[in-house]
């Protein structure tokens, strides 16, 4: 998951005496899958709605849960003219969902939130007993498996406005996640993306794919910036603040590799800043372990030797490109190649 805080699927509860019949109808009429139980194995990037089919004489534990890939509005409209509508006693919406995607010691995060918000801990299944849709359901990621993310059985039912809580958590998520990991386990860095051809939309998609596939970290904030070149010309850059579990020097290696296409053409500038200091390719050459891998020796040419440094830089770029592509599966490399071809086409 790319962002620490994201919106979750809407949840609707359907109460009926014909549980099997209604569940079968949904499976037949909608693009959906059976869930083990609520919150288990869903992909929030695709799951637009969760349907909970509850027997009138049963309990939440015996409910049937369906993850639907269509919006809740479409489902409700279809139900109005559905042949099974007479078998449905009640349809009601549960509170909206916010997903906290940070892992680690989530119990410590929940404990801190319980002290700071007007909220209560609850089980996922118990939500079906609530009679209103006020407040927000704050759900916590437990296991990040692509397409089958799993969530903690416990969540927080927060008595706050949805939009206000989402905005607040988007800003303060790193402060809460700090409770889940040791202080030196993660770093807050800025990636500044500059493309002189201004193919930013494609560059942005490519960078998001890289952050996800290479597991570079969580996006905290994004914004446009303006920088001034050495010739006093203002240029637009796109800044992504990233919470990463990688050492900044290791992250820089991957970013250098991403600056170049698979054919070796430089297609974007990706500057990395940590604690306000720019980490450059020269910092990579200063790193003893990196230098050993590139030059097969710890010896270092003096920086005053321009040609030696430029030769080292060329070897560094080649090393970073190969190291980056080695971490991308072959089927994903084709996706990156398509992005690169589109960027080069826009640059013509």
N, C-alpha and C positions, 0 to 999 in steps of 0.2 A: 504494500500500500504506500502510495507516494506521500500522502499528507497525514500529519499527526491527528487531525480532527476532520471528519467528513460527515456528510449527511447519510442517513441510513434509509432503508426501504420503509414505506408506510405499512402499517399492520391493520387488518380488519378482522374482526371476530364474527363468525357466522354461527348462530345457534339454531339447531334443528333436531327433529326427532328421527330424521332419515340421514344420519351421518354418512354412511357408506354411499348412499345414492348421490348426495350432494358432492362429496369428495370425488366420486367418479365423474360427475358432470364437469367439475372444474378441470380435471385432468384431460377430459375429452375436448373441451371447448377453448381452453386457454393454453398458452405456451408456458408450462410450469413443470416443476419437479417435486417429488415427495421428499420432505425433509425428515431426518431422524427425530428431531424435535426442534422447537423454535430456537433460532440462533445457531444451529449446528450445520456447518458445511455450506453456508450460502456464500455467494460471491456478491458483495454489495455493489460492485461496479455494474452488474447485470440485473440483479434482483430488484425489481421496481416495487414489489409489494409482497407481503406475506399474508396468506389466508389461513386463519385458524378455524377449522370446522369442529365445533363442539356439540356433543350430544346433550340434549336438554336434561337428560337424567344422569349424565356422566360428569366427569371432572376434567379439569385442565390437563391432568396427567394422561387422560385417554383421548385427548383431542388429536386431530390429524392436521399436520402442518404442510402447507404447500408454498414453495418459493416460485413466484410468478414473474416472468420477464416482461410484463406489460404494465402500464401505469394503472393506479387504483381507479382513476376516473373512468377508464375504459371498462374495467371490471364492473363497477357499479352501474354504468349505463346498460351493459349487457344483462345484468341481473334484473333490471326493471322489466324486461320483456322475456325473461328466461322461462321455459316451460316448468322449471322446478321451483319457481318463486313461491308457490303455495305451500311448499314443504319447508320454507325458511321462516322461522319465528322472529329472529332479530338479526339485524346487520348493524354493526357499529364500529367506528374507527377508534383505535387505541392512540395514545399520544404519539407525536412524531419522535423519530429516533435520531440521536447523534452518536456517532461511533468514535471512540478514542482508540486510535490504532497503535499506540505505543504498548510494548509488552514489558517484560521484566517483572518486578515485584508490584503487580497491579493492585494487590491488597493494600499496600502502603499508599498508593495513589488514591484509592477509594476512601481510605481513612482520612486523608487530608481534605478531600472534597466534602466528606460528611461533616467536617468541622466548619467548612467555609460556606456551604450552600444550605438552603432550606430543602433538604432531601432525605430520603430514606432508602436503605438497601432492600432489594426485593429479588425474588426469583423470576426468571423469565415466564414460567408457566403461570405463576400467580397473577400476572397482569390480566388474564382473562376474567378475573373476578371484579375488576374495577368497573365502575358504572359511569365514568366520564372520560373525556379525552383531554383534560387539562394537564399542563405540565409537559415535561420532556423525559424520554427514556434515554439514559446515558449508558451505552453498551461498551464493553471493553474487549478488545481483541486478545485472544489467548494463543492462537497458533496461526501463523501467516503462510498458508499453502495456497499458491496461485489457483484461483477458481474454486477453492474449497476452504475458505477462511473459517476458523472456529472461534467462538466467543465464550467468555466466562458465563457460568450459570447464574452468577449474581450480577445485577445491574443497579444503577441508582435512578430512582424516580425523583426528578428535580422539579420543584415548584417554581419555575422561572419561565419567562417568555422565551419561545423557541429561538427567534432571530437574535435576541440579546445574548442568550446563552451561547449560541453558536459563534457569534462574533467574539465574545469574551474568551471562550476556550481556544479559539484560533490564535489569539494573541498570547494567552497564558499557558498553553499546552506544555512548552518546554519546562516551565516552573514546576508543573505537576509531575512530568516525566522524570525530573531530577530525583524524585523520591524513589523511582523504580530501579535506578542504576547507581553504581558508585560514581563519585564526581569525575574521575578520570576515564570513565568508560566511553564518553561521547564528547564531541566537539561541535561548536556552532561556527559555521563558515558561510561565506558569501561567494556565490558564483556569478560573475558578471559576463553576460554574453553580448558580443558585438559582432555584427555582420555588416560589412561595408556594402553588400548587395541588398540589404534590408529584406531578406527572405525570412523574416522572423517567425512567421507562423509555422513554416516547415521546420526551421531550426528548433523552435520550442517543442514541437511534437517529438523530434528526434532526441532532444535532451531528456524529455520526460521518459521516453522509452529506455534510454540509457540508465537513468536513475533507478527505474524499476527493475530492469533486467540485471544490471550490475549490482543491485542492492546497495546503492551509494548512501542511502539515508532517507530521512523524512523531510518534505518541504514544509517549512514553517510559515514563511511569507514570500510574496512575489510583488515586484513593483518595477516601474520604469524609472531609470535614472538618466541623468545627463552628465557627461564628462567633457572635459576640454582637452583637445589634442595639444601637442607641442607647438602647433601653428595657431593656437588660440581658436580653433574651430570647435563649436559644440557638436557632440555626437550623442545619439541615443543608445543606451545600453539597457538590457533587461537583467534585473538582479533577482536571483533566487537565494533566499536564506535557507540553508540546509543543516539539519541536525544529523550528524554522521557518526557512526561507530568506527570509522576508518581513521587512521592517522592521516593528518592533512597532507603529508608528503606522499603517502600512497595514493590518496585521492587525486593529487596533482598529476601523478603518472597516468592515471586513466583519463583525466581531462585532456592532457596533451595528446593522447591517442585519439580522443574523440574530435580533436581539432582538424583532423585529417580524414579524407575519404579513404576508402579501401584501395583506391588507385594512387594514393600518396599526395593528393592535392589538398592544400589547406583551404578549408571552407568556412571556418568560423574561429573567432577568438573566444576562449573560455578562461578568463582570469579568475584565480582563486585568492580570496582574502581570509586571513585568520587573525583574530585580534587586531584588525585594522591594518595588518601588514600583508602586502602582496607576496605570494609564493610563486617564484618564477622558475623557468627552466634551469637557470643557473643554480638555484637552490637544490634542484635534483642532482646536478653534477657535483655539488658540494657534499651530498649524502654518500658516505663511504660505501654502503652496501649497494646502492644503485650504480656507483662508479665501477665497482668490481664486476657487476653483471654486464656492464656495457663494454668496459675496456679490459676485462679479465685481470685487472690489477688495481691496487689501491693508490698507485701513483697518480699525481694530478698535474696537468700542464699549468704553468702560470697563466693567470687571466690576462696578462699583458700581451700574450702571444695570440693575436687576433685569429690567425688561421687555425691554430690548434683548438681554440675554443669553438670556432665554427664547425670544425670537423667533429668535435665531441658532440655538438648540438645535433648534427645530422644523425650521428649514431644513436643519440638519446631519443630522437623522434622516431626512428625506426624501431627501437626497442619498445617504446611506449605504445606505438601502433600495434605491434605484434602481441604485446602483453594484453592490451585491451581487447583485441579481436579474439584472443584465445579464451577469454571469459564469456564470450557471446556464442551461444549455440548456433550451429550451422543454419538451422531454419530461421533463426532470428537475424542472422547476417544478411539474408535476402531483403528483409524489411528495411534494414539500415541502408542497404545499397539503393533501394527505391527512393528513400529520403534524399540520399546524396545525389542521385541523378536528377531529382526534381530541383534541388538547390542549385546545381550546376546549370540546369536549364534556365532558371530564373535569373542567373547571373550573366547570361549571354546578352 
